[in-house]
């Protein structure tokens, strides 16, 4: 019944609503700081690892595999995926290099970070992180593959919850008020519907671009996982605990992809 209702909706609206729901999970994940403001760094790193695992599985099963299928399989499809992932990674590398932002642990990066208030450095960092996720959801609905888009949205929503909590906790350590920390964590997820609309729009206008769009999103997400999430989670000698989180997140997303996307 739910899937039939989704199929009756325009693709752009479905992608927008799904990526919006996934983005709002950042705010939902931040709500526990209303009651628990002292969550151990080890627990935070495990949650970050969980998010990385979810994104790795989504990249593999919900983006790369469908991209190869959409490209017709074989060497030509593999070359398209290689090209698209390279472009996606390059796009995030350039954005990371030229946009002033700040990592929670590793400090400021990019062009002239001292010119911006610290809070906006955090916002830019999370925006760079969340945009390819929304793009992935939007592209995931391409080719009228409703199940694949839904599994991506659910998985990314799950990943956003621990991320939202970590963002709020980090802001609390900088003495931001609780409500403001939750509000900022929620706002960082609202860039995802923009990515969702762009992704859905591109593949709707030009269906042959579907494998390129899927692989571009995969490359962007893979870059985020390796450059942002995993290094952040390996702080304070918590690498093994974070790795357990990665494995759990990967298995959860793989299960969701098989059950929802199959």
C-alpha positions in Angstrom: 0.0 0.0 0.0 2.8 2.4 1.0 4.8 1.6 -2.2 1.7 2.0 -4.4 1.2 5.5 -2.8 4.8 6.4 -3.5 4.6 5.3 -7.1 1.7 7.7 -7.6 3.8 10.7 -6.5 6.0 12.7 -8.8 9.6 11.6 -8.6 10.9 15.0 -7.5 8.4 15.2 -4.7 9.1 11.7 -3.5 12.9 12.4 -3.6 12.4 15.7 -1.7 10.2 14.2 1.0 12.5 11.2 1.5 15.7 13.3 1.7 13.9 15.8 4.0 12.9 13.0 6.3 16.4 11.7 6.3 17.8 15.1 7.0 15.4 15.8 9.9 16.8 12.7 11.7 19.8 14.9 12.6 17.6 16.9 14.8 15.9 13.9 16.2 19.3 12.4 17.0 20.2 15.5 18.9 17.2 15.4 21.3 18.9 13.2 23.9 21.1 16.1 25.0 17.9 17.5 26.7 18.3 14.7 29.2 21.9 13.4 28.9 24.7 15.9 28.3 27.6 13.7 29.4 28.0 10.9 26.8 31.4 9.4 26.8 33.7 10.0 23.9 34.0 6.3 23.4 30.3 6.0 22.9 30.4 9.0 20.5 33.1 7.4 18.4 31.2 4.1 18.2 28.2 6.1 17.0 30.3 7.9 14.4 31.7 4.5 13.3 28.1 3.2 13.0 27.3 6.1 10.7 30.4 5.4 8.6 29.4 1.7 8.2 25.9 2.7 7.1 27.4 5.0 4.5 29.9 2.4 3.2 27.1 -0.2 2.8 24.9 2.4 1.1 27.7 3.3 -1.2 28.3 -0.3 -2.2 24.8 -1.8 -2.4 22.5 1.1 -3.0 24.7 3.2 -5.4 27.5 1.3 -7.0 25.6 -2.0 -7.8 22.6 -0.1 -9.2 24.9 2.1 -11.2 26.5 -0.9 -12.8 23.1 -2.4 -13.5 21.8 0.9 -15.0 24.9 1.1 -17.2 24.2 -2.4 -18.7 27.0 -4.2 -16.9 30.3 -5.2 -18.3 33.4 -3.1 -18.9 31.5 -0.1 -20.3 29.4 0.2 -17.1 32.4 -0.4 -14.9 34.3 2.5 -16.7 31.3 4.8 -16.2 31.2 3.9 -12.5 34.9 4.5 -12.2 34.6 7.9 -13.9 31.5 8.9 -11.9 33.1 8.0 -8.6 36.3 9.8 -9.5 34.3 13.0 -10.3 32.3 12.6 -7.1 35.4 12.3 -5.0 37.1 15.2 -6.8 34.1 17.4 -6.3 34.2 16.7 -2.5 38.0 17.2 -2.4 37.7 20.6 -4.1 34.8 21.6 -1.8 36.8 20.5 1.2 39.9 22.2 0.0 38.4 25.6 -0.9 35.6 26.0 1.5 36.6 27.2 5.0 35.3 24.7 7.6 36.4 23.0 10.8 36.5 19.4 12.0 35.4 18.7 15.5 38.7 17.1 16.4 41.2 17.9 13.7 40.6 21.6 13.7 40.2 24.2 10.9 40.7 23.5 7.2 40.3 25.3 3.9 40.6 28.9 2.8 40.9 31.6 5.5 39.0 29.8 8.2 39.8 32.6 10.8 37.5 35.0 8.9 34.4 33.1 9.8 32.9 32.6 13.3 33.5 29.2 14.6 29.9 28.1 14.5 29.7 28.7 10.7 32.8 26.6 10.3 30.9 23.8 11.9 27.9 24.4 9.7 29.9 24.4 6.5 31.6 21.2 7.5 28.3 19.4 8.1 26.8 20.9 5.0 29.7 19.4 2.9 29.0 16.1 4.6 25.2 16.1 4.2 24.8 17.3 0.7 26.1 14.1 -1.1 23.8 12.1 1.2 20.7 14.0 -0.1 22.1 13.7 -3.6 22.3 10.0 -3.2 18.7 9.7 -2.0 17.5 11.8 -5.0 19.5 9.8 -7.5 18.5 6.6 -5.8 14.9 7.2 -6.9 16.0 7.4 -10.5 14.7 4.9 -12.9 11.6 4.7 -10.8 13.4 2.4 -8.4 11.3 3.3 -5.4 12.6 0.5 -3.1 16.2 1.5 -3.6 15.4 5.2 -2.9 13.5 4.3 0.3 16.3 2.0 1.6 18.8 4.8 1.0 16.7 7.3 2.8 16.1 5.0 5.8 19.8 4.1 6.0 21.0 7.7 5.7 18.3 8.8 8.3 19.8 6.2 10.7 23.3 7.5 10.0 22.1 11.1 10.6 20.8 10.3 14.1 24.1 9.6 15.8 25.7 12.4 13.8 23.2 14.9 15.0 23.8 13.8 18.6 27.6 14.2 18.2 27.1 17.6 16.6 25.0 18.8 19.5 27.4 17.4 22.1 30.3 19.1 20.4 28.5 22.4 20.4 27.6 22.0 24.1 31.3 21.6 24.9 31.7 25.1 23.3 29.1 26.4 25.8 26.3 26.8 23.3 22.8 26.6 24.9 21.0 23.3 24.7 18.2 24.5 22.5 20.6 26.2 20.1 22.8 23.1 19.9 19.7 21.0 19.0 18.5 23.7 16.5 21.9 23.9 14.7 22.1 20.1 14.6 18.6 20.0 13.0 19.5 22.7 10.5 22.6 20.9 9.2 20.3 18.1 7.9 18.1 20.5 5.9 20.7 20.7 3.1 19.8 17.1 2.2 16.4 17.9 0.5 18.3 20.3 -1.8 20.7 17.5 -2.8 17.7 15.2 -3.2 15.9 17.6 -5.6 19.1 18.1 -7.6 19.8 14.4 -7.9 16.2 13.5 -8.9 16.0 16.4 -11.3 19.2 15.4 -13.1 18.2 11.8 -13.6 14.7 12.7 -14.5 15.7 15.1 -17.3 18.4 12.8 -18.7 17.8 9.1 -17.9 21.2 8.0 -19.5 22.8 10.1 -16.7 21.5 7.7 -14.0 24.6 5.5 -13.8 26.8 8.7 -13.7 24.6 10.2 -11.0 24.6 7.1 -8.8 28.4 6.6 -9.1 29.0 10.4 -8.6 27.1 10.2 -5.3 28.9 7.0 -4.4 32.3 8.7 -4.9 31.3 11.7 -2.9 30.0 9.6 0.0 33.1 7.4 0.0 35.3 10.5 0.2 33.2 11.8 3.2 33.6 8.5 5.0 37.3 8.2 4.6 38.2 11.9 5.0 35.7 13.0 7.6 33.9 10.3 9.6 36.5 7.6 10.2 39.3 9.9 11.2 37.0 11.7 13.6 35.9 8.4 15.2 39.5 7.2 15.7 40.3 9.8 18.4 41.5 9.0 21.9 42.6 5.5 21.1 39.0 4.4 20.3 39.8 3.0 16.8 38.8 -0.6 17.6 35.5 0.4 19.3 34.8 2.7 16.3 35.5 -0.2 14.0 32.9 -2.3 15.8 30.5 0.5 15.1 31.5 0.5 11.4 30.8 -3.2 11.1 27.4 -3.0 12.9 26.4 0.0 10.7 27.5 -1.8 7.6 25.5 -5.0 8.5 22.4 -2.9 9.4 22.4 -1.1 6.1 23.1 -4.2 4.1 20.1 -5.8 5.8 17.9 -2.8 5.0 19.1 -2.8 1.4 18.2 -6.5 1.0 14.9 -6.3 2.7 13.7 -2.9 1.5 15.5 -2.6 -1.8 15.2 -6.2 -3.0 
